[in-house]
Amino acid sequence: MKQAIHSVEDLGLVIRAVRKSSGVRQDDLASTVGVSKQFTADVERGKPTAQMGRVLLLLKELGIALNVDIPESALPALQQLQARRSESKA
């Protein structure tokens, strides 16, 4: 099911709902991902300064896909940036 996210609080509620519905405790999720229980609690409460990389780890562990809907006009610029990144990694 798709859920619109308009704020960090919205994302935190989604994370908490999925975690609880999966029967996973905060400390167990934190341990599995390699973050503190406090970090997990902060994310679930919508802390705006949470580190994005760690939030993405929580999402991945919970099986939550994160997608963005960009304007069609931005697609060429995005593809160019992705190509440059690929070239620099090669």
Phi and psi restraints in degrees (range 20) as a CNS / XPLOR table:
assign (resid 1 and name C) (resid 2 and name N)
       (resid 2 and name CA) (resid 2 and name C) 1.0 -83.1 20.0 2
assign (resid 2 and name N) (resid 2 and name CA)
       (resid 2 and name C) (resid 3 and name N) 1.0 141.2 20.0 2
assign (resid 2 and name C) (resid 3 and name N)
       (resid 3 and name CA) (resid 3 and name C) 1.0 -133.0 20.0 2
assign (resid 3 and name N) (resid 3 and name CA)
       (resid 3 and name C) (resid 4 and name N) 1.0 123.9 20.0 2
assign (resid 3 and name C) (resid 4 and name N)
       (resid 4 and name CA) (resid 4 and name C) 1.0 -70.3 20.0 2
assign (resid 4 and name N) (resid 4 and name CA)
       (resid 4 and name C) (resid 5 and name N) 1.0 137.0 20.0 2
assign (resid 4 and name C) (resid 5 and name N)
       (resid 5 and name CA) (resid 5 and name C) 1.0 -117.4 20.0 2
assign (resid 5 and name N) (resid 5 and name CA)
       (resid 5 and name C) (resid 6 and name N) 1.0 120.3 20.0 2
assign (resid 5 and name C) (resid 6 and name N)
       (resid 6 and name CA) (resid 6 and name C) 1.0 -115.4 20.0 2
assign (resid 6 and name N) (resid 6 and name CA)
       (resid 6 and name C) (resid 7 and name N) 1.0 -7.0 20.0 2
assign (resid 6 and name C) (resid 7 and name N)
       (resid 7 and name CA) (resid 7 and name C) 1.0 -157.8 20.0 2
assign (resid 7 and name N) (resid 7 and name CA)
       (resid 7 and name C) (resid 8 and name N) 1.0 166.6 20.0 2
assign (resid 7 and name C) (resid 8 and name N)
       (resid 8 and name CA) (resid 8 and name C) 1.0 -65.3 20.0 2
assign (resid 8 and name N) (resid 8 and name CA)
       (resid 8 and name C) (resid 9 and name N) 1.0 -28.8 20.0 2
assign (resid 8 and name C) (resid 9 and name N)
       (resid 9 and name CA) (resid 9 and name C) 1.0 -65.0 20.0 2
assign (resid 9 and name N) (resid 9 and name CA)
       (resid 9 and name C) (resid 10 and name N) 1.0 -41.0 20.0 2
assign (resid 9 and name C) (resid 10 and name N)
       (resid 10 and name CA) (resid 10 and name C) 1.0 -59.4 20.0 2
assign (resid 10 and name N) (resid 10 and name CA)
       (resid 10 and name C) (resid 11 and name N) 1.0 -45.4 20.0 2
assign (resid 10 and name C) (resid 11 and name N)
       (resid 11 and name CA) (resid 11 and name C) 1.0 -64.7 20.0 2
assign (resid 11 and name N) (resid 11 and name CA)
       (resid 11 and name C) (resid 12 and name N) 1.0 -40.5 20.0 2
assign (resid 11 and name C) (resid 12 and name N)
       (resid 12 and name CA) (resid 12 and name C) 1.0 -60.4 20.0 2
assign (resid 12 and name N) (resid 12 and name CA)
       (resid 12 and name C) (resid 13 and name N) 1.0 -41.3 20.0 2
assign (resid 12 and name C) (resid 13 and name N)
       (resid 13 and name CA) (resid 13 and name C) 1.0 -64.6 20.0 2
assign (resid 13 and name N) (resid 13 and name CA)
       (resid 13 and name C) (resid 14 and name N) 1.0 -39.1 20.0 2
assign (resid 13 and name C) (resid 14 and name N)
       (resid 14 and name CA) (resid 14 and name C) 1.0 -63.6 20.0 2
assign (resid 14 and name N) (resid 14 and name CA)
       (resid 14 and name C) (resid 15 and name N) 1.0 -45.8 20.0 2
assign (resid 14 and name C) (resid 15 and name N)
       (resid 15 and name CA) (resid 15 and name C) 1.0 -59.9 20.0 2
assign (resid 15 and name N) (resid 15 and name CA)
       (resid 15 and name C) (resid 16 and name N) 1.0 -46.8 20.0 2
assign (resid 15 and name C) (resid 16 and name N)
       (resid 16 and name CA) (resid 16 and name C) 1.0 -61.9 20.0 2
assign (resid 16 and name N) (resid 16 and name CA)
       (resid 16 and name C) (resid 17 and name N) 1.0 -44.0 20.0 2
assign (resid 16 and name C) (resid 17 and name N)
       (resid 17 and name CA) (resid 17 and name C) 1.0 -62.4 20.0 2
assign (resid 17 and name N) (resid 17 and name CA)
       (resid 17 and name C) (resid 18 and name N) 1.0 -44.3 20.0 2
assign (resid 17 and name C) (resid 18 and name N)
       (resid 18 and name CA) (resid 18 and name C) 1.0 -66.7 20.0 2
assign (resid 18 and name N) (resid 18 and name CA)
       (resid 18 and name C) (resid 19 and name N) 1.0 -42.1 20.0 2
assign (resid 18 and name C) (resid 19 and name N)
       (resid 19 and name CA) (resid 19 and name C) 1.0 -60.9 20.0 2
assign (resid 19 and name N) (resid 19 and name CA)
       (resid 19 and name C) (resid 20 and name N) 1.0 -48.2 20.0 2
assign (resid 19 and name C) (resid 20 and name N)
       (resid 20 and name CA) (resid 20 and name C) 1.0 -65.2 20.0 2
assign (resid 20 and name N) (resid 20 and name CA)
       (resid 20 and name C) (resid 21 and name N) 1.0 -41.0 20.0 2
assign (resid 20 and name C) (resid 21 and name N)
       (resid 21 and name CA) (resid 21 and name C) 1.0 -68.0 20.0 2
assign (resid 21 and name N) (resid 21 and name CA)
       (resid 21 and name C) (resid 22 and name N) 1.0 -21.5 20.0 2
assign (resid 21 and name C) (resid 22 and name N)
       (resid 22 and name CA) (resid 22 and name C) 1.0 -87.7 20.0 2
assign (resid 22 and name N) (resid 22 and name CA)
       (resid 22 and name C) (resid 23 and name N) 1.0 -6.4 20.0 2
assign (resid 22 and name C) (resid 23 and name N)
       (resid 23 and name CA) (resid 23 and name C) 1.0 72.5 20.0 2
assign (resid 23 and name N) (resid 23 and name CA)
       (resid 23 and name C) (resid 24 and name N) 1.0 28.0 20.0 2
assign (resid 23 and name C) (resid 24 and name N)
       (resid 24 and name CA) (resid 24 and name C) 1.0 -101.6 20.0 2
assign (resid 24 and name N) (resid 24 and name CA)
       (resid 24 and name C) (resid 25 and name N) 1.0 133.3 20.0 2
assign (resid 24 and name C) (resid 25 and name N)
       (resid 25 and name CA) (resid 25 and name C) 1.0 -81.9 20.0 2
assign (resid 25 and name N) (resid 25 and name CA)
       (resid 25 and name C) (resid 26 and name N) 1.0 154.3 20.0 2
assign (resid 25 and name C) (resid 26 and name N)
       (resid 26 and name CA) (resid 26 and name C) 1.0 -56.8 20.0 2
assign (resid 26 and name N) (resid 26 and name CA)
       (resid 26 and name C) (resid 27 and name N) 1.0 -45.0 20.0 2
assign (resid 26 and name C) (resid 27 and name N)
       (resid 27 and name CA) (resid 27 and name C) 1.0 -67.2 20.0 2
assign (resid 27 and name N) (resid 27 and name CA)
       (resid 27 and name C) (resid 28 and name N) 1.0 -33.9 20.0 2
assign (resid 27 and name C) (resid 28 and name N)
       (resid 28 and name CA) (resid 28 and name C) 1.0 -68.0 20.0 2
assign (resid 28 and name N) (resid 28 and name CA)
       (resid 28 and name C) (resid 29 and name N) 1.0 -43.0 20.0 2
assign (resid 28 and name C) (resid 29 and name N)
       (resid 29 and name CA) (resid 29 and name C) 1.0 -62.3 20.0 2
assign (resid 29 and name N) (resid 29 and name CA)
       (resid 29 and name C) (resid 30 and name N) 1.0 -46.3 20.0 2
assign (resid 29 and name C) (resid 30 and name N)
       (resid 30 and name CA) (resid 30 and name C) 1.0 -59.4 20.0 2
assign (resid 30 and name N) (resid 30 and name CA)
       (resid 30 and name C) (resid 31 and name N) 1.0 -44.4 20.0 2
assign (resid 30 and name C) (resid 31 and name N)
       (resid 31 and name CA) (resid 31 and name C) 1.0 -63.0 20.0 2
assign (resid 31 and name N) (resid 31 and name CA)
       (resid 31 and name C) (resid 32 and name N) 1.0 -43.5 20.0 2
assign (resid 31 and name C) (resid 32 and name N)
       (resid 32 and name CA) (resid 32 and name C) 1.0 -62.9 20.0 2
assign (resid 32 and name N) (resid 32 and name CA)
       (resid 32 and name C) (resid 33 and name N) 1.0 -39.9 20.0 2
assign (resid 32 and name C) (resid 33 and name N)
       (resid 33 and name CA) (resid 33 and name C) 1.0 -82.6 20.0 2
assign (resid 33 and name N) (resid 33 and name CA)
       (resid 33 and name C) (resid 34 and name N) 1.0 -25.0 20.0 2
assign (resid 33 and name C) (resid 34 and name N)
       (resid 34 and name CA) (resid 34 and name C) 1.0 91.2 20.0 2
assign (resid 34 and name N) (resid 34 and name CA)
       (resid 34 and name C) (resid 35 and name N) 1.0 31.3 20.0 2
assign (resid 34 and name C) (resid 35 and name N)
       (resid 35 and name CA) (resid 35 and name C) 1.0 -123.6 20.0 2
assign (resid 35 and name N) (resid 35 and name CA)
       (resid 35 and name C) (resid 36 and name N) 1.0 172.0 20.0 2
assign (resid 35 and name C) (resid 36 and name N)
       (resid 36 and name CA) (resid 36 and name C) 1.0 -81.1 20.0 2
assign (resid 36 and name N) (resid 36 and name CA)
       (resid 36 and name C) (resid 37 and name N) 1.0 158.7 20.0 2
assign (resid 36 and name C) (resid 37 and name N)
       (resid 37 and name CA) (resid 37 and name C) 1.0 -62.2 20.0 2
assign (resid 37 and name N) (resid 37 and name CA)
       (resid 37 and name C) (resid 38 and name N) 1.0 -35.7 20.0 2
assign (resid 37 and name C) (resid 38 and name N)
       (resid 38 and name CA) (resid 38 and name C) 1.0 -62.9 20.0 2
assign (resid 38 and name N) (resid 38 and name CA)
       (resid 38 and name C) (resid 39 and name N) 1.0 -40.2 20.0 2
assign (resid 38 and name C) (resid 39 and name N)
       (resid 39 and name CA) (resid 39 and name C) 1.0 -61.2 20.0 2
assign (resid 39 and name N) (resid 39 and name CA)
       (resid 39 and name C) (resid 40 and name N) 1.0 -46.3 20.0 2
assign (resid 39 and name C) (resid 40 and name N)
       (resid 40 and name CA) (resid 40 and name C) 1.0 -60.0 20.0 2
assign (resid 40 and name N) (resid 40 and name CA)
       (resid 40 and name C) (resid 41 and name N) 1.0 -44.4 20.0 2
assign (resid 40 and name C) (resid 41 and name N)
       (resid 41 and name CA) (resid 41 and name C) 1.0 -63.2 20.0 2
assign (resid 41 and name N) (resid 41 and name CA)
       (resid 41 and name C) (resid 42 and name N) 1.0 -41.9 20.0 2
assign (resid 41 and name C) (resid 42 and name N)
       (resid 42 and name CA) (resid 42 and name C) 1.0 -61.7 20.0 2
assign (resid 42 and name N) (resid 42 and name CA)
       (resid 42 and name C) (resid 43 and name N) 1.0 -43.6 20.0 2
assign (resid 42 and name C) (resid 43 and name N)
       (resid 43 and name CA) (resid 43 and name C) 1.0 -62.5 20.0 2
assign (resid 43 and name N) (resid 43 and name CA)
       (resid 43 and name C) (resid 44 and name N) 1.0 -44.4 20.0 2
assign (resid 43 and name C) (resid 44 and name N)
       (resid 44 and name CA) (resid 44 and name C) 1.0 -64.1 20.0 2
assign (resid 44 and name N) (resid 44 and name CA)
       (resid 44 and name C) (resid 45 and name N) 1.0 -26.3 20.0 2
assign (resid 44 and name C) (resid 45 and name N)
       (resid 45 and name CA) (resid 45 and name C) 1.0 -88.5 20.0 2
assign (resid 45 and name N) (resid 45 and name CA)
       (resid 45 and name C) (resid 46 and name N) 1.0 -1.3 20.0 2
assign (resid 45 and name C) (resid 46 and name N)
       (resid 46 and name CA) (resid 46 and name C) 1.0 83.0 20.0 2
assign (resid 46 and name N) (resid 46 and name CA)
       (resid 46 and name C) (resid 47 and name N) 1.0 33.2 20.0 2
assign (resid 46 and name C) (resid 47 and name N)
       (resid 47 and name CA) (resid 47 and name C) 1.0 -61.4 20.0 2
assign (resid 47 and name N) (resid 47 and name CA)
       (resid 47 and name C) (resid 48 and name N) 1.0 121.3 20.0 2
assign (resid 47 and name C) (resid 48 and name N)
       (resid 48 and name CA) (resid 48 and name C) 1.0 -72.3 20.0 2
assign (resid 48 and name N) (resid 48 and name CA)
       (resid 48 and name C) (resid 49 and name N) 1.0 -15.3 20.0 2
assign (resid 48 and name C) (resid 49 and name N)
       (resid 49 and name CA) (resid 49 and name C) 1.0 -102.3 20.0 2
assign (resid 49 and name N) (resid 49 and name CA)
       (resid 49 and name C) (resid 50 and name N) 1.0 12.9 20.0 2
assign (resid 49 and name C) (resid 50 and name N)
       (resid 50 and name CA) (resid 50 and name C) 1.0 -63.8 20.0 2
assign (resid 50 and name N) (resid 50 and name CA)
       (resid 50 and name C) (resid 51 and name N) 1.0 142.2 20.0 2
assign (resid 50 and name C) (resid 51 and name N)
       (resid 51 and name CA) (resid 51 and name C) 1.0 -68.8 20.0 2
assign (resid 51 and name N) (resid 51 and name CA)
       (resid 51 and name C) (resid 52 and name N) 1.0 123.5 20.0 2
assign (resid 51 and name C) (resid 52 and name N)
       (resid 52 and name CA) (resid 52 and name C) 1.0 -58.4 20.0 2
assign (resid 52 and name N) (resid 52 and name CA)
       (resid 52 and name C) (resid 53 and name N) 1.0 -41.3 20.0 2
assign (resid 52 and name C) (resid 53 and name N)
       (resid 53 and name CA) (resid 53 and name C) 1.0 -59.4 20.0 2
assign (resid 53 and name N) (resid 53 and name CA)
       (resid 53 and name C) (resid 54 and name N) 1.0 -41.1 20.0 2
assign (resid 53 and name C) (resid 54 and name N)
       (resid 54 and name CA) (resid 54 and name C) 1.0 -72.3 20.0 2
assign (resid 54 and name N) (resid 54 and name CA)
       (resid 54 and name C) (resid 55 and name N) 1.0 -35.5 20.0 2
assign (resid 54 and name C) (resid 55 and name N)
       (resid 55 and name CA) (resid 55 and name C) 1.0 -62.1 20.0 2
assign (resid 55 and name N) (resid 55 and name CA)
       (resid 55 and name C) (resid 56 and name N) 1.0 -42.1 20.0 2
assign (resid 55 and name C) (resid 56 and name N)
       (resid 56 and name CA) (resid 56 and name C) 1.0 -62.0 20.0 2
assign (resid 56 and name N) (resid 56 and name CA)
       (resid 56 and name C) (resid 57 and name N) 1.0 -35.1 20.0 2
assign (resid 56 and name C) (resid 57 and name N)
       (resid 57 and name CA) (resid 57 and name C) 1.0 -63.6 20.0 2
assign (resid 57 and name N) (resid 57 and name CA)
       (resid 57 and name C) (resid 58 and name N) 1.0 -42.1 20.0 2
assign (resid 57 and name C) (resid 58 and name N)
       (resid 58 and name CA) (resid 58 and name C) 1.0 -61.9 20.0 2
assign (resid 58 and name N) (resid 58 and name CA)
       (resid 58 and name C) (resid 59 and name N) 1.0 -45.5 20.0 2
assign (resid 58 and name C) (resid 59 and name N)
       (resid 59 and name CA) (resid 59 and name C) 1.0 -59.4 20.0 2
assign (resid 59 and name N) (resid 59 and name CA)
       (resid 59 and name C) (resid 60 and name N) 1.0 -45.4 20.0 2
assign (resid 59 and name C) (resid 60 and name N)
       (resid 60 and name CA) (resid 60 and name C) 1.0 -61.1 20.0 2
assign (resid 60 and name N) (resid 60 and name CA)
       (resid 60 and name C) (resid 61 and name N) 1.0 -45.4 20.0 2
assign (resid 60 and name C) (resid 61 and name N)
       (resid 61 and name CA) (resid 61 and name C) 1.0 -62.3 20.0 2
assign (resid 61 and name N) (resid 61 and name CA)
       (resid 61 and name C) (resid 62 and name N) 1.0 -34.6 20.0 2
assign (resid 61 and name C) (resid 62 and name N)
       (resid 62 and name CA) (resid 62 and name C) 1.0 -86.1 20.0 2
assign (resid 62 and name N) (resid 62 and name CA)
       (resid 62 and name C) (resid 63 and name N) 1.0 -3.5 20.0 2
assign (resid 62 and name C) (resid 63 and name N)
       (resid 63 and name CA) (resid 63 and name C) 1.0 76.5 20.0 2
assign (resid 63 and name N) (resid 63 and name CA)
       (resid 63 and name C) (resid 64 and name N) 1.0 27.2 20.0 2
assign (resid 63 and name C) (resid 64 and name N)
       (resid 64 and name CA) (resid 64 and name C) 1.0 -97.7 20.0 2
assign (resid 64 and name N) (resid 64 and name CA)
       (resid 64 and name C) (resid 65 and name N) 1.0 119.7 20.0 2
assign (resid 64 and name C) (resid 65 and name N)
       (resid 65 and name CA) (resid 65 and name C) 1.0 -84.9 20.0 2
assign (resid 65 and name N) (resid 65 and name CA)
       (resid 65 and name C) (resid 66 and name N) 1.0 137.4 20.0 2
assign (resid 65 and name C) (resid 66 and name N)
       (resid 66 and name CA) (resid 66 and name C) 1.0 -113.6 20.0 2
assign (resid 66 and name N) (resid 66 and name CA)
       (resid 66 and name C) (resid 67 and name N) 1.0 118.7 20.0 2
assign (resid 66 and name C) (resid 67 and name N)
       (resid 67 and name CA) (resid 67 and name C) 1.0 -125.3 20.0 2
assign (resid 67 and name N) (resid 67 and name CA)
       (resid 67 and name C) (resid 68 and name N) 1.0 151.4 20.0 2
assign (resid 67 and name C) (resid 68 and name N)
       (resid 68 and name CA) (resid 68 and name C) 1.0 -122.2 20.0 2
assign (resid 68 and name N) (resid 68 and name CA)
       (resid 68 and name C) (resid 69 and name N) 1.0 149.6 20.0 2
assign (resid 68 and name C) (resid 69 and name N)
       (resid 69 and name CA) (resid 69 and name C) 1.0 -109.3 20.0 2
assign (resid 69 and name N) (resid 69 and name CA)
       (resid 69 and name C) (resid 70 and name N) 1.0 104.7 20.0 2
assign (resid 69 and name C) (resid 70 and name N)
       (resid 70 and name CA) (resid 70 and name C) 1.0 -100.8 20.0 2
assign (resid 70 and name N) (resid 70 and name CA)
       (resid 70 and name C) (resid 71 and name N) 1.0 155.5 20.0 2
assign (resid 70 and name C) (resid 71 and name N)
       (resid 71 and name CA) (resid 71 and name C) 1.0 -63.6 20.0 2
assign (resid 71 and name N) (resid 71 and name CA)
       (resid 71 and name C) (resid 72 and name N) 1.0 144.2 20.0 2
assign (resid 71 and name C) (resid 72 and name N)
       (resid 72 and name CA) (resid 72 and name C) 1.0 -55.0 20.0 2
assign (resid 72 and name N) (resid 72 and name CA)
       (resid 72 and name C) (resid 73 and name N) 1.0 -35.8 20.0 2
assign (resid 72 and name C) (resid 73 and name N)
       (resid 73 and name CA) (resid 73 and name C) 1.0 -64.6 20.0 2
assign (resid 73 and name N) (resid 73 and name CA)
       (resid 73 and name C) (resid 74 and name N) 1.0 -20.6 20.0 2
assign (resid 73 and name C) (resid 74 and name N)
       (resid 74 and name CA) (resid 74 and name C) 1.0 -88.7 20.0 2
assign (resid 74 and name N) (resid 74 and name CA)
       (resid 74 and name C) (resid 75 and name N) 1.0 -11.6 20.0 2
assign (resid 74 and name C) (resid 75 and name N)
       (resid 75 and name CA) (resid 75 and name C) 1.0 -58.9 20.0 2
assign (resid 75 and name N) (resid 75 and name CA)
       (resid 75 and name C) (resid 76 and name N) 1.0 -46.6 20.0 2
assign (resid 75 and name C) (resid 76 and name N)
       (resid 76 and name CA) (resid 76 and name C) 1.0 -59.3 20.0 2
assign (resid 76 and name N) (resid 76 and name CA)
       (resid 76 and name C) (resid 77 and name N) 1.0 -41.6 20.0 2
assign (resid 76 and name C) (resid 77 and name N)
       (resid 77 and name CA) (resid 77 and name C) 1.0 -64.1 20.0 2
assign (resid 77 and name N) (resid 77 and name CA)
       (resid 77 and name C) (resid 78 and name N) 1.0 -41.5 20.0 2
assign (resid 77 and name C) (resid 78 and name N)
       (resid 78 and name CA) (resid 78 and name C) 1.0 -62.7 20.0 2
assign (resid 78 and name N) (resid 78 and name CA)
       (resid 78 and name C) (resid 79 and name N) 1.0 -44.8 20.0 2
assign (resid 78 and name C) (resid 79 and name N)
       (resid 79 and name CA) (resid 79 and name C) 1.0 -63.1 20.0 2
assign (resid 79 and name N) (resid 79 and name CA)
       (resid 79 and name C) (resid 80 and name N) 1.0 -38.1 20.0 2
assign (resid 79 and name C) (resid 80 and name N)
       (resid 80 and name CA) (resid 80 and name C) 1.0 -65.2 20.0 2
assign (resid 80 and name N) (resid 80 and name CA)
       (resid 80 and name C) (resid 81 and name N) 1.0 -44.3 20.0 2
assign (resid 80 and name C) (resid 81 and name N)
       (resid 81 and name CA) (resid 81 and name C) 1.0 -63.9 20.0 2
assign (resid 81 and name N) (resid 81 and name CA)
       (resid 81 and name C) (resid 82 and name N) 1.0 -40.8 20.0 2
assign (resid 81 and name C) (resid 82 and name N)
       (resid 82 and name CA) (resid 82 and name C) 1.0 -64.3 20.0 2
assign (resid 82 and name N) (resid 82 and name CA)
       (resid 82 and name C) (resid 83 and name N) 1.0 -39.1 20.0 2
assign (resid 82 and name C) (resid 83 and name N)
       (resid 83 and name CA) (resid 83 and name C) 1.0 -64.8 20.0 2
assign (resid 83 and name N) (resid 83 and name CA)
       (resid 83 and name C) (resid 84 and name N) 1.0 -42.1 20.0 2
assign (resid 83 and name C) (resid 84 and name N)
       (resid 84 and name CA) (resid 84 and name C) 1.0 -62.2 20.0 2
assign (resid 84 and name N) (resid 84 and name CA)
       (resid 84 and name C) (resid 85 and name N) 1.0 -41.9 20.0 2
assign (resid 84 and name C) (resid 85 and name N)
       (resid 85 and name CA) (resid 85 and name C) 1.0 -63.6 20.0 2
assign (resid 85 and name N) (resid 85 and name CA)
       (resid 85 and name C) (resid 86 and name N) 1.0 -42.0 20.0 2
assign (resid 85 and name C) (resid 86 and name N)
       (resid 86 and name CA) (resid 86 and name C) 1.0 -63.0 20.0 2
assign (resid 86 and name N) (resid 86 and name CA)
       (resid 86 and name C) (resid 87 and name N) 1.0 -41.0 20.0 2
assign (resid 86 and name C) (resid 87 and name N)
       (resid 87 and name CA) (resid 87 and name C) 1.0 -64.7 20.0 2
assign (resid 87 and name N) (resid 87 and name CA)
       (resid 87 and name C) (resid 88 and name N) 1.0 -38.5 20.0 2
assign (resid 87 and name C) (resid 88 and name N)
       (resid 88 and name CA) (resid 88 and name C) 1.0 -72.5 20.0 2
assign (resid 88 and name N) (resid 88 and name CA)
       (resid 88 and name C) (resid 89 and name N) 1.0 -23.6 20.0 2
assign (resid 88 and name C) (resid 89 and name N)
       (resid 89 and name CA) (resid 89 and name C) 1.0 -82.9 20.0 2
assign (resid 89 and name N) (resid 89 and name CA)
       (resid 89 and name C) (resid 90 and name N) 1.0 -19.2 20.0 2
